[in-house]
Amino acid sequence: MTIRTIIVDDESLAIQGLALRLEAYPDIEIIDTAQNGREAIRKIKTHKPDLVFLDIQMPGFDGFSVVQGLMDVE
């Protein structure tokens, strides 16, 4: 079984670093990335991933706002 994953971080190097580390796990498939909270909500709703690596400290719409935004819709 493949674990469909989205990585959310405002720092592209952090996304690249995590993606590189996750390559060691063939059952994890990175289906998309997002660099801010609003983009993350849109991509999570669109792709419906199994797992999201979510940065908590992002400018503007932070990780907690993403979680709240997803809960408000459901």
N, C-alpha and C positions, 0 to 999 in steps of 0.2 A: 504494500500500500504506500502510495506517495503522499507526503504531507505538503499540501500547497501553502506556500508561505509568502507574506509580504513584509518587507523591511521598511520601517519609517524612521527617518532621521534627517535633521536639517543639515547635517554635515556629510557631504558625499564621501569623504574618506572613511567615515564610520560605516557607511553602507557597504563600501567596497571591502573593508576589513572583515565585517561580519559575513558577507557573501563568500569571501575567500575561505573563512573558517568553516562555513557550512558545506563547502564542496566535499569535505571529508565524509559527509553523510549522504549516501546516494538516495536515501528515501525522502530527502527534503528537496523540494523543487521551489525555487524562488520564481514566483509568477509575476511579481511586479515590485516596484519600490515607490516611495513617496518622500518628498522633502519638506512637507508641511502638513499641519493638521487637517486643513480643509481638503487637500488632495488625498490624504489618507482615508478620510471618511468616504469620499467618492469612490476610491479604488476598492475599499473593503466591501462597500455595498455592491459594486459591480462584479467583483471576482469571487466574493464569499470564500475567503481563504480558510484553511484549517488552523493556521497559526499566524500571528502577527508579532513581529519584534517591533515594539513601539517605544521611541524615545520620549521620555517624560518632559524634559526641559527643551522646549522649542519656542522660539519667539512667536508671540501672538496666540495662536490656537495650539496650546500645549497638549501633551499626551492625555492628561486627565480630561481635557475638553473633547478630545476625540472619543474617549470612552463614553462620556456623557452624551455626546452627539449621536452615537450609535444606539445608546439605550433609549433616548427620546423617541427614536423612530420606531422601535420595535413594539 
